[in-house]
Amino acid sequence: MPGPQRAEDAQYEIVEGNAIIIDSAGTEVVTLNELGTLVWQRLDGGHDVGSLAGELGARFDDVPAQQLEDDVRTFLKDLQDSKLIVGRF
């Protein structure tokens, strides 16, 4: 099964480096910060939590790898709860 990926019906746009996402019903709008946007842009089904955290770790080497993985997993769970992503993580 593919890794996490953006839901097909989730619409988004990048504005000044931040993703603005609208759910399929048009009832929820989510604005992501720079880090969330970096993860969002990589949600293509080909990245797992470890690879996403690894990419962030390359940019933020002062944050422990386990903390990054935990934060990515929590972020993905929030997106999944909002039905903005599909797939396993």
Secondary structure, 3 states (H helix, E strand, C coil): CCCCEECCCCEEEEECCEEEEECCCCCCEEECCHHHHHHHHCCECCCCHHHHHHHHHHHCCCCCHHHHHHHHHHHHHHHHHCCCEECCC
